[in-house]
Amino acid sequence: MPSKLAPVLLALVFVLGCPVARVHPLEIVGQGDIVSASGDRDCSLSDFELGSGLCTLNASSGVYEETYLGVPHDGWRFHGWAACDEASGDSCSFAVPANAGDLPPLVAIFRPVENYGLDSLLMGHSFFKPFAAHMPVLAYAAGVFDHAQSLVTAGGANGAPQALWENPSKRAEIQGALDGGDVELFGMTYHPDYPSLDGYVNWVDYALARNPDTRFFIALPWEPYPQSTTAATYASNWEAFHPLISHGLIDSLREMYPDVDFFCVPYGESAVALRNLFSAGNLPDVTTLVSPSEPSIYRDNLGHAQHVLVELGRLVWIRAIYDVDLPSLPYDTATLTDLVPIADAILDRHDPAYDAPYH
């Protein structure tokens, strides 16, 4: 009798009321197969898509020992496991005692070999919105034609992850976007009124329950109230607080979710770079630091971005997320200053340990 029938027979025994200790569902994200070392517990992509008991039940009794291998299809690569007891490369092993109950689904995650557009959910405040909202335009200009996104924003501290979680209408809107299970990239920002990890964890847990291959980024904005500090202090504050806040949050999240991708979009340095140029008299696009009407870096005392800051930050976003070659990007920033080398310098300086995994 073919060995692949064994899980099906065990499932029938379970239905008829005879004792079966546990089920251990196998799930696949992307295109590939799960192959078992024993040969008795294989779950192919076609089996999974058909809802076969080979995948949905994977029943066993007594001691359960098995090693699974993620085998990608052509044009795909194995990325990782979710809910794996002991992972090593593309394999995952289990040694479960006889008295153990059901196990959470083991998920094999496969990603395309080539970079591609991501279905994205972006949420934040007014220092975040102008950059997130323009991503479809820049992605299309960069040839990333299949980028798609939902954007949810709220002003000031209300756009922090925890504040959005605690807002019933905003929470319902964001959860509705996640519930389809097709969000691949989830972008969040930061506000000092909500310095804890709680909001990020709430959203990460919810998103991963809908799609275990969701990637996450944190985009840290610039310091508000720019007129309250000198250009030198403004720059030194960024150098101190950017790694402390954004990299610190990412380190904590990576420790909690070791198989999940977290990265940083350091667009807040755009304001620092422009402020330094203006202080040195090398920013012909502006005549003053802050103004709602004259050419400036900021349009108000809080520090909302004017045109030159918006355009530079957008270039940082598109390269940070999609690794775009900015000098070849067919996009006109409509500025006197060439912003491309400034954006490239910001990302070249950024700690690569917090850059996006582009594949």
C-alpha beads as a LAMMPS data file, in Angstrom:
LAMMPS data file: protein, C-alpha beads

359 atoms
358 bonds

1 atom types
1 bond types

-500.0 500.0 xlo xhi
-500.0 500.0 ylo yhi
-500.0 500.0 zlo zhi

Masses

1 110.0

Atoms # bond

1 1 1 0.000 0.000 0.000
2 1 1 1.464 3.437 -0.890
3 1 1 2.929 5.089 2.174
4 1 1 1.094 8.376 1.502
5 1 1 -2.172 6.715 2.507
6 1 1 -1.034 6.349 6.105
7 1 1 -2.060 9.870 7.229
8 1 1 -5.436 9.471 5.511
9 1 1 -6.077 6.155 7.295
10 1 1 -5.126 7.755 10.597
11 1 1 -7.569 10.552 9.873
12 1 1 -10.339 7.993 9.245
13 1 1 -9.547 6.295 12.535
14 1 1 -9.891 9.657 14.240
15 1 1 -13.293 10.291 12.649
16 1 1 -14.551 6.809 13.665
17 1 1 -13.784 7.554 17.298
18 1 1 -10.673 5.461 17.876
19 1 1 -7.852 7.080 19.840
20 1 1 -5.520 9.341 17.896
21 1 1 -3.166 11.472 19.982
22 1 1 -2.782 14.541 17.807
23 1 1 -2.995 16.336 14.500
24 1 1 -0.228 18.512 13.101
25 1 1 -1.431 20.477 10.043
26 1 1 1.043 21.413 7.322
27 1 1 0.611 24.693 5.442
28 1 1 2.385 26.313 2.489
29 1 1 2.849 29.997 1.665
30 1 1 4.137 30.615 -1.862
31 1 1 5.078 27.812 -4.229
32 1 1 6.869 24.712 -2.989
33 1 1 6.328 21.344 -1.304
34 1 1 6.850 19.951 2.185
35 1 1 8.684 16.623 2.014
36 1 1 9.073 14.350 5.050
37 1 1 12.170 12.309 5.848
38 1 1 10.009 9.236 6.472
39 1 1 8.168 9.645 3.171
40 1 1 4.879 9.150 5.024
41 1 1 3.993 12.801 5.683
42 1 1 4.618 14.634 2.425
43 1 1 2.404 17.637 1.670
44 1 1 2.692 18.881 -1.897
45 1 1 1.436 22.280 -2.998
46 1 1 -1.340 20.591 -4.977
47 1 1 -2.339 18.534 -1.911
48 1 1 -2.438 21.706 0.177
49 1 1 -4.494 23.642 -2.375
50 1 1 -6.993 20.751 -2.594
51 1 1 -7.366 20.636 1.195
52 1 1 -6.045 17.084 1.431
53 1 1 -5.911 15.418 4.847
54 1 1 -2.238 14.781 4.117
55 1 1 -1.820 18.483 4.922
56 1 1 -4.861 19.573 6.919
57 1 1 -4.629 16.738 9.490
58 1 1 -1.238 15.010 9.296
59 1 1 -2.461 12.847 12.177
60 1 1 -0.276 10.682 14.408
61 1 1 -0.421 8.635 17.585
62 1 1 2.242 7.702 20.100
63 1 1 5.709 9.195 19.840
64 1 1 5.917 11.583 16.884
65 1 1 9.349 12.010 15.313
66 1 1 9.703 13.579 11.905
67 1 1 11.904 15.911 9.875
68 1 1 10.399 18.045 7.137
69 1 1 12.166 19.665 4.191
70 1 1 10.972 22.743 2.273
71 1 1 11.436 22.128 -1.468
72 1 1 10.786 25.204 -3.655
73 1 1 9.290 25.118 -7.136
74 1 1 11.104 26.647 -10.112
75 1 1 11.485 30.403 -9.724
76 1 1 10.967 30.240 -5.961
77 1 1 13.237 29.800 -2.942
78 1 1 12.640 28.481 0.552
79 1 1 12.512 31.365 3.046
80 1 1 11.747 29.804 6.423
81 1 1 9.404 27.973 8.776
82 1 1 6.696 29.228 11.100
83 1 1 5.891 27.195 14.256
84 1 1 8.950 24.978 13.919
85 1 1 10.377 23.245 17.001
86 1 1 13.888 22.877 15.618
87 1 1 14.866 24.497 12.328
88 1 1 18.128 24.082 10.447
89 1 1 18.293 25.680 7.029
90 1 1 15.414 24.344 4.983
91 1 1 14.635 21.462 7.389
92 1 1 12.457 21.327 10.492
93 1 1 12.433 18.497 13.050
94 1 1 9.977 17.340 15.706
95 1 1 10.397 14.881 18.570
96 1 1 7.082 14.839 20.415
97 1 1 6.258 12.505 23.323
98 1 1 3.291 10.155 23.191
99 1 1 1.173 12.166 25.632
100 1 1 1.401 15.455 23.670
101 1 1 -1.729 16.968 22.145
102 1 1 -2.384 18.713 18.844
103 1 1 0.379 20.909 17.433
104 1 1 -0.027 24.316 15.759
105 1 1 0.283 24.268 11.966
106 1 1 3.806 24.017 10.581
107 1 1 4.107 26.614 7.802
108 1 1 6.681 26.436 5.007
109 1 1 7.277 29.880 3.476
110 1 1 8.552 30.251 -0.088
111 1 1 9.360 33.520 -1.861
112 1 1 10.031 34.320 -5.514
113 1 1 13.682 34.334 -6.532
114 1 1 13.290 37.766 -8.144
115 1 1 12.276 40.886 -6.258
116 1 1 8.678 41.892 -6.872
117 1 1 5.997 44.319 -5.770
118 1 1 4.480 43.804 -2.358
119 1 1 0.883 44.106 -1.201
120 1 1 1.427 46.668 1.529
121 1 1 -0.370 48.147 4.509
122 1 1 1.060 51.460 5.690
123 1 1 -0.149 53.270 8.806
124 1 1 1.089 56.347 10.599
125 1 1 0.784 60.080 11.253
126 1 1 1.201 63.293 9.261
127 1 1 5.030 63.035 9.237
128 1 1 4.539 59.618 7.577
129 1 1 1.624 60.163 5.213
130 1 1 3.233 62.183 2.342
131 1 1 5.822 59.464 1.800
132 1 1 3.565 56.442 2.142
133 1 1 0.899 57.996 -0.083
134 1 1 3.381 58.519 -2.953
135 1 1 4.785 54.994 -2.956
136 1 1 2.590 53.759 -5.854
137 1 1 3.884 56.560 -8.106
138 1 1 7.534 55.898 -7.340
139 1 1 7.120 52.120 -7.467
140 1 1 5.579 52.384 -10.924
141 1 1 8.373 54.705 -12.084
142 1 1 10.886 52.136 -10.805
143 1 1 9.226 49.335 -12.773
144 1 1 7.681 47.712 -9.710
145 1 1 4.295 47.601 -11.420
146 1 1 2.625 45.174 -9.021
147 1 1 3.106 47.224 -5.861
148 1 1 -0.264 47.664 -4.114
149 1 1 -1.120 49.302 -0.824
150 1 1 -3.646 50.425 1.749
151 1 1 -2.935 53.560 3.786
152 1 1 -4.441 54.443 7.170
153 1 1 -3.398 57.625 8.980
154 1 1 -4.284 59.766 11.983
155 1 1 -2.732 63.024 13.127
156 1 1 0.114 63.280 15.627
157 1 1 0.294 60.722 18.399
158 1 1 -2.972 59.225 17.122
159 1 1 -0.957 57.688 14.280
160 1 1 1.267 55.638 16.608
161 1 1 0.720 51.850 16.418
162 1 1 -0.736 51.593 19.926
163 1 1 -3.039 54.574 19.386
164 1 1 -4.366 53.055 16.162
165 1 1 -4.905 49.749 17.963
166 1 1 -6.900 51.519 20.675
167 1 1 -9.020 53.493 18.168
168 1 1 -12.042 51.263 17.359
169 1 1 -12.747 52.629 13.878
170 1 1 -9.095 52.796 12.782
171 1 1 -8.429 49.361 14.249
172 1 1 -11.367 47.897 12.333
173 1 1 -10.157 49.526 9.101
174 1 1 -6.623 48.171 9.483
175 1 1 -7.773 44.725 10.565
176 1 1 -10.095 44.643 7.578
177 1 1 -7.118 45.185 5.269
178 1 1 -5.198 42.405 7.031
179 1 1 -8.032 39.891 7.191
180 1 1 -7.700 38.922 3.538
181 1 1 -4.333 37.361 4.321
182 1 1 -2.558 38.951 1.357
183 1 1 -0.653 41.791 3.082
184 1 1 3.047 41.092 2.545
185 1 1 4.561 44.329 3.869
186 1 1 3.352 46.212 6.949
187 1 1 4.863 49.642 7.609
188 1 1 4.549 51.524 10.903
189 1 1 6.043 54.652 12.404
190 1 1 6.875 56.007 15.858
191 1 1 5.615 58.716 18.199
192 1 1 7.254 59.462 21.580
193 1 1 3.875 59.528 23.357
194 1 1 3.771 55.745 22.848
195 1 1 7.348 54.566 23.483
196 1 1 6.527 50.969 24.462
197 1 1 6.591 47.885 22.268
198 1 1 2.945 47.023 22.966
199 1 1 1.353 48.533 19.867
200 1 1 3.879 46.958 17.530
201 1 1 3.398 43.540 19.123
202 1 1 -0.389 43.782 18.847
203 1 1 -0.208 44.504 15.133
204 1 1 2.548 41.979 14.416
205 1 1 0.582 39.220 16.133
206 1 1 -2.582 40.095 14.237
207 1 1 -0.834 40.352 10.852
208 1 1 1.133 37.109 11.237
209 1 1 -2.041 35.237 12.158
210 1 1 -3.413 36.279 8.741
211 1 1 -0.214 35.864 6.733
212 1 1 2.846 34.288 8.412
213 1 1 5.076 35.696 5.652
214 1 1 4.319 39.341 6.439
215 1 1 7.383 41.613 6.543
216 1 1 7.481 44.710 8.733
217 1 1 9.293 48.023 8.716
218 1 1 9.529 50.953 11.093
219 1 1 9.961 54.399 9.548
220 1 1 11.335 56.884 12.064
221 1 1 10.599 60.545 11.241
222 1 1 12.699 63.594 12.007
223 1 1 12.673 65.559 15.247
224 1 1 9.789 68.063 15.529
225 1 1 10.079 71.771 16.368
226 1 1 13.196 72.366 14.237
227 1 1 13.576 75.988 15.280
228 1 1 14.184 74.944 18.879
229 1 1 17.657 73.528 18.127
230 1 1 20.708 74.414 16.067
231 1 1 21.567 72.417 12.961
232 1 1 24.450 70.744 14.805
233 1 1 22.241 69.681 17.721
234 1 1 19.531 68.537 15.311
235 1 1 22.049 66.259 13.601
236 1 1 23.553 64.923 16.820
237 1 1 20.090 64.140 18.188
238 1 1 19.329 62.051 15.098
239 1 1 22.624 60.202 15.389
240 1 1 21.804 59.330 18.988
241 1 1 18.094 58.613 18.863
242 1 1 17.665 56.886 15.504
243 1 1 19.563 53.706 16.491
244 1 1 18.260 53.905 20.046
245 1 1 14.616 54.053 18.969
246 1 1 14.135 52.395 15.590
247 1 1 16.967 49.874 15.764
248 1 1 16.104 49.209 19.395
249 1 1 12.482 48.444 18.519
250 1 1 13.590 46.192 15.685
251 1 1 16.054 44.328 17.912
252 1 1 13.281 43.651 20.437
253 1 1 10.856 42.491 17.763
254 1 1 13.461 40.248 16.128
255 1 1 14.098 38.622 19.484
256 1 1 10.378 37.951 19.927
257 1 1 9.843 36.811 16.317
258 1 1 13.150 35.307 15.155
259 1 1 11.810 34.023 11.818
260 1 1 10.134 37.281 10.756
261 1 1 11.688 40.108 8.705
262 1 1 11.890 43.526 10.371
263 1 1 13.758 46.454 8.835
264 1 1 14.107 50.223 9.042
265 1 1 13.325 53.113 6.687
266 1 1 15.547 55.975 7.970
267 1 1 13.781 58.771 6.110
268 1 1 14.029 61.081 9.122
269 1 1 17.644 61.706 8.183
270 1 1 16.345 63.563 5.121
271 1 1 15.532 66.545 7.332
272 1 1 18.965 66.389 8.946
273 1 1 20.745 66.359 5.573
274 1 1 18.731 69.297 4.240
275 1 1 19.151 71.234 7.472
276 1 1 22.938 70.806 7.227
277 1 1 22.958 71.985 3.614
278 1 1 20.824 75.014 4.450
279 1 1 23.040 75.908 7.396
280 1 1 26.065 75.813 5.090
281 1 1 24.334 77.950 2.443
282 1 1 24.168 75.075 -0.043
283 1 1 20.422 74.545 -0.460
284 1 1 19.180 76.842 -3.270
285 1 1 15.654 75.406 -3.114
286 1 1 14.778 77.256 0.092
287 1 1 15.068 80.788 1.436
288 1 1 14.102 80.087 5.039
289 1 1 13.908 77.197 7.465
290 1 1 10.168 77.350 8.252
291 1 1 7.378 78.985 6.280
292 1 1 3.863 78.084 5.131
293 1 1 4.305 79.987 1.871
294 1 1 7.966 80.765 1.114
295 1 1 10.388 78.088 -0.142
296 1 1 11.460 76.265 3.036
297 1 1 12.303 72.873 4.527
298 1 1 9.336 72.878 6.914
299 1 1 5.914 74.447 6.453
300 1 1 5.129 75.057 10.138
301 1 1 6.752 75.240 13.566
302 1 1 5.880 71.608 14.340
303 1 1 8.062 70.557 11.423
304 1 1 5.711 69.261 8.724
305 1 1 7.591 68.812 5.454
306 1 1 7.688 71.260 2.585
307 1 1 8.397 70.198 -1.001
308 1 1 12.147 69.591 -0.888
309 1 1 11.918 67.485 2.283
310 1 1 8.960 65.514 0.930
311 1 1 10.819 64.676 -2.286
312 1 1 14.041 63.633 -0.570
313 1 1 12.185 61.457 1.932
314 1 1 10.282 59.762 -0.884
315 1 1 13.535 58.779 -2.582
316 1 1 14.765 57.279 0.687
317 1 1 11.537 55.280 0.993
318 1 1 11.622 53.765 -2.499
319 1 1 15.252 52.717 -2.270
320 1 1 14.923 51.405 1.299
321 1 1 11.906 49.246 0.450
322 1 1 12.686 48.087 -3.111
323 1 1 16.462 48.636 -3.444
324 1 1 15.866 50.917 -6.414
325 1 1 18.865 52.290 -8.324
326 1 1 18.046 55.946 -7.800
327 1 1 20.324 57.451 -10.505
328 1 1 18.379 55.467 -13.124
329 1 1 14.943 56.213 -11.671
330 1 1 12.841 58.162 -14.241
331 1 1 11.353 60.572 -11.725
332 1 1 11.580 64.363 -11.584
333 1 1 11.697 65.832 -8.075
334 1 1 11.291 69.358 -9.491
335 1 1 14.066 70.684 -7.242
336 1 1 17.168 72.747 -7.968
337 1 1 19.226 70.480 -5.738
338 1 1 20.030 66.997 -7.013
339 1 1 18.430 64.914 -4.271
340 1 1 19.472 61.491 -5.578
341 1 1 23.048 61.496 -4.207
342 1 1 21.751 62.796 -0.877
343 1 1 19.245 59.941 -0.610
344 1 1 21.888 57.424 -1.634
345 1 1 24.293 58.796 0.977
346 1 1 21.649 58.448 3.700
347 1 1 21.071 54.788 2.877
348 1 1 24.747 54.027 2.264
349 1 1 25.447 55.243 5.793
350 1 1 22.610 53.250 7.319
351 1 1 23.582 50.156 9.292
352 1 1 23.014 47.293 6.790
353 1 1 21.878 44.999 9.612
354 1 1 18.625 47.005 9.577
355 1 1 18.126 47.146 5.814
356 1 1 15.324 45.294 4.060
357 1 1 15.760 41.736 2.798
358 1 1 15.054 42.384 -0.862
359 1 1 14.209 38.805 -1.856

Bonds

1 1 1 2
2 1 2 3
3 1 3 4
4 1 4 5
5 1 5 6
6 1 6 7
7 1 7 8
8 1 8 9
9 1 9 10
10 1 10 11
11 1 11 12
12 1 12 13
13 1 13 14
14 1 14 15
15 1 15 16
16 1 16 17
17 1 17 18
18 1 18 19
19 1 19 20
20 1 20 21
21 1 21 22
22 1 22 23
23 1 23 24
24 1 24 25
25 1 25 26
26 1 26 27
27 1 27 28
28 1 28 29
29 1 29 30
30 1 30 31
31 1 31 32
32 1 32 33
33 1 33 34
34 1 34 35
35 1 35 36
36 1 36 37
37 1 37 38
38 1 38 39
39 1 39 40
40 1 40 41
41 1 41 42
42 1 42 43
43 1 43 44
44 1 44 45
45 1 45 46
46 1 46 47
47 1 47 48
48 1 48 49
49 1 49 50
50 1 50 51
51 1 51 52
52 1 52 53
53 1 53 54
54 1 54 55
55 1 55 56
56 1 56 57
57 1 57 58
58 1 58 59
59 1 59 60
60 1 60 61
61 1 61 62
62 1 62 63
63 1 63 64
64 1 64 65
65 1 65 66
66 1 66 67
67 1 67 68
68 1 68 69
69 1 69 70
70 1 70 71
71 1 71 72
72 1 72 73
73 1 73 74
74 1 74 75
75 1 75 76
76 1 76 77
77 1 77 78
78 1 78 79
79 1 79 80
80 1 80 81
81 1 81 82
82 1 82 83
83 1 83 84
84 1 84 85
85 1 85 86
86 1 86 87
87 1 87 88
88 1 88 89
89 1 89 90
90 1 90 91
91 1 91 92
92 1 92 93
93 1 93 94
94 1 94 95
95 1 95 96
96 1 96 97
97 1 97 98
98 1 98 99
99 1 99 100
100 1 100 101
101 1 101 102
102 1 102 103
103 1 103 104
104 1 104 105
105 1 105 106
106 1 106 107
107 1 107 108
108 1 108 109
109 1 109 110
110 1 110 111
111 1 111 112
112 1 112 113
113 1 113 114
114 1 114 115
115 1 115 116
116 1 116 117
117 1 117 118
118 1 118 119
119 1 119 120
120 1 120 121
121 1 121 122
122 1 122 123
123 1 123 124
124 1 124 125
125 1 125 126
126 1 126 127
127 1 127 128
128 1 128 129
129 1 129 130
130 1 130 131
131 1 131 132
132 1 132 133
133 1 133 134
134 1 134 135
135 1 135 136
136 1 136 137
137 1 137 138
138 1 138 139
139 1 139 140
140 1 140 141
141 1 141 142
142 1 142 143
143 1 143 144
144 1 144 145
145 1 145 146
146 1 146 147
147 1 147 148
148 1 148 149
149 1 149 150
150 1 150 151
151 1 151 152
152 1 152 153
153 1 153 154
154 1 154 155
155 1 155 156
156 1 156 157
157 1 157 158
158 1 158 159
159 1 159 160
160 1 160 161
161 1 161 162
162 1 162 163
163 1 163 164
164 1 164 165
165 1 165 166
166 1 166 167
167 1 167 168
168 1 168 169
169 1 169 170
170 1 170 171
171 1 171 172
172 1 172 173
173 1 173 174
174 1 174 175
175 1 175 176
176 1 176 177
177 1 177 178
178 1 178 179
179 1 179 180
180 1 180 181
181 1 181 182
182 1 182 183
183 1 183 184
184 1 184 185
185 1 185 186
186 1 186 187
187 1 187 188
188 1 188 189
189 1 189 190
190 1 190 191
191 1 191 192
192 1 192 193
193 1 193 194
194 1 194 195
195 1 195 196
196 1 196 197
197 1 197 198
198 1 198 199
199 1 199 200
200 1 200 201
201 1 201 202
202 1 202 203
203 1 203 204
204 1 204 205
205 1 205 206
206 1 206 207
207 1 207 208
208 1 208 209
209 1 209 210
210 1 210 211
211 1 211 212
212 1 212 213
213 1 213 214
214 1 214 215
215 1 215 216
216 1 216 217
217 1 217 218
218 1 218 219
219 1 219 220
220 1 220 221
221 1 221 222
222 1 222 223
223 1 223 224
224 1 224 225
225 1 225 226
226 1 226 227
227 1 227 228
228 1 228 229
229 1 229 230
230 1 230 231
231 1 231 232
232 1 232 233
233 1 233 234
234 1 234 235
235 1 235 236
236 1 236 237
237 1 237 238
238 1 238 239
239 1 239 240
240 1 240 241
241 1 241 242
242 1 242 243
243 1 243 244
244 1 244 245
245 1 245 246
246 1 246 247
247 1 247 248
248 1 248 249
249 1 249 250
250 1 250 251
251 1 251 252
252 1 252 253
253 1 253 254
254 1 254 255
255 1 255 256
256 1 256 257
257 1 257 258
258 1 258 259
259 1 259 260
260 1 260 261
261 1 261 262
262 1 262 263
263 1 263 264
264 1 264 265
265 1 265 266
266 1 266 267
267 1 267 268
268 1 268 269
269 1 269 270
270 1 270 271
271 1 271 272
272 1 272 273
273 1 273 274
274 1 274 275
275 1 275 276
276 1 276 277
277 1 277 278
278 1 278 279
279 1 279 280
280 1 280 281
281 1 281 282
282 1 282 283
283 1 283 284
284 1 284 285
285 1 285 286
286 1 286 287
287 1 287 288
288 1 288 289
289 1 289 290
290 1 290 291
291 1 291 292
292 1 292 293
293 1 293 294
294 1 294 295
295 1 295 296
296 1 296 297
297 1 297 298
298 1 298 299
299 1 299 300
300 1 300 301
301 1 301 302
302 1 302 303
303 1 303 304
304 1 304 305
305 1 305 306
306 1 306 307
307 1 307 308
308 1 308 309
309 1 309 310
310 1 310 311
311 1 311 312
312 1 312 313
313 1 313 314
314 1 314 315
315 1 315 316
316 1 316 317
317 1 317 318
318 1 318 319
319 1 319 320
320 1 320 321
321 1 321 322
322 1 322 323
323 1 323 324
324 1 324 325
325 1 325 326
326 1 326 327
327 1 327 328
328 1 328 329
329 1 329 330
330 1 330 331
331 1 331 332
332 1 332 333
333 1 333 334
334 1 334 335
335 1 335 336
336 1 336 337
337 1 337 338
338 1 338 339
339 1 339 340
340 1 340 341
341 1 341 342
342 1 342 343
343 1 343 344
344 1 344 345
345 1 345 346
346 1 346 347
347 1 347 348
348 1 348 349
349 1 349 350
350 1 350 351
351 1 351 352
352 1 352 353
353 1 353 354
354 1 354 355
355 1 355 356
356 1 356 357
357 1 357 358
358 1 358 359
